[in-house]
């Protein structure tokens, strides 16, 4: 029975659907995603610092479709805008694994929003409670 179900996880499926139905692609999509958010996370209904899971596909879309070196700064800006709505800690790992130097140079640690600063610290941890894959796989887990 479950073999008939699609294999990608929900976040990946919804990120793909978001990509399919966005009226724009490429750099224009990186501008459209943050503009699609409510005025504030609180206005969207977020009651915790980690936000609402319904916004997870936004950052997953950025990591899946915008890892291009020429768009990294724009992708980082989009993730900084999205992460207060749903934490992008896990999503940033795709950028750390693909473009570690440029990703580590992004100024998330200096952001005014504490949720964006958290991305700088938490995304760089070798292991998170539920990441898609650890960064720097040869790093032993911290116990």
N, C-alpha and C positions, 0 to 999 in steps of 0.2 A: 504494500500500500504506500508506504512512505517513499519507495523507490520512484513512484510516479510524480513526486513533488519536485519542483525546481531545486537545484542544489545550492545556489548562492544564498547566503544569509539575507535576512530581510533588509538590512541596511544597504547591501550591495545591489539587491534587486530594485529598491526604491531609488538609489542613486542612478542606476541605469535608466529607469523610467524618467527620472528628472532630466537626464541628458537627452533622452529621446523626445521629450515634449517641450523642452525649453524652446522658445521661439528664436533664440540666438545660440551661437556656438563660439568657441575660442575666447579671445579676450572680452568680447561683449558679454559672455555668460558670467565671467568673473565679476563684471560690474552689476549684472542683473541679480545674481544670487543675494548679495547683501541688501539690495534695494527691495527684495521680496519679503524681508523680515518686518515684523512689527516695529514700532518706534523704539520700544525698549523690551528687554526680556520679561520684565514684570508685566508690561502690557500684553505680551504674548501668553501670559499665564504661568511663567516660570516661578516656582516657589523655592527653589534651591539654587545654589551656585553652579550646579552642573547642568541646569537648564532642562529642556524638554526633548525627549527622544525623537519627536517628530521632526526636529531640525538636524538630526544626524545625517540624513542623506545630503544635505547641503555641503557639509565638509567632506563627506565621502566622495561626492561628485568632484570637488576640487582635487582631491588626491588621486582619483581615478583618471580624470581627463585633463589635468593641467599641471603635469610634472615637467613640462617643457622648460628648458633652461632660460629661454628668452621671456618667459612669463612668470618666473619665480616671485619677483617682487610683488606683482599684482596678485598672485595666488596667496602669498603671505598676508597681504592686506585683506583679502577676502576671508581668510581663515581667522584673522584677528577680529573682523567684524562679526563673523558667525559664532565664534566660540562662546560669547556670553549667552547665546541661545541654546547651545549644546556643546559641551566641552570637546575640543578638537585634539585632545592629548593623544589619542590613538591614531588619528588621521595624520598628524605631523610625522609619525614614524615613517610613512612612505617617503616623505621629503628627506628625512634624516638618512634613510637607507640609500636614496638615489642621489642626493646632493648634500652630503653632510656639511661641508664647509660653508656653503651659502645659507643653509638652514640654521646652523649654529650662529651665524653672523646676524640673523634677523633680530630686531630689537624688541622682542616680546617681553623680555625681562624688564624693560624700561617703560612699559605701557601704563597708562593711568588706571585702566580697569584691572582689578585683582584677578579676574578670571582669565584674562589674557596673560598676565604674569605667571599664573599657574601652569599654563601651557609650556612656558620656558623651563620650568623646573620638573614637572611631571612627565612631559613627553621625552625627556632625555634620560629618565630612569631606565636602567637595563630591562626591568620587568615591571609591568603593571598588572593589576588584578585580572583584567580581562582584555589584553591587547590582541590584535590579530596576529602579530608576530613580534618577538623581542627584537630590539635593535642590537646591533653588534652581537650576533648570535654566539660568538665565542665567549662572551662575558658570563661568568658563572652567576647564578642567582644570589642575591643578597639575603642572608638568613638572619 
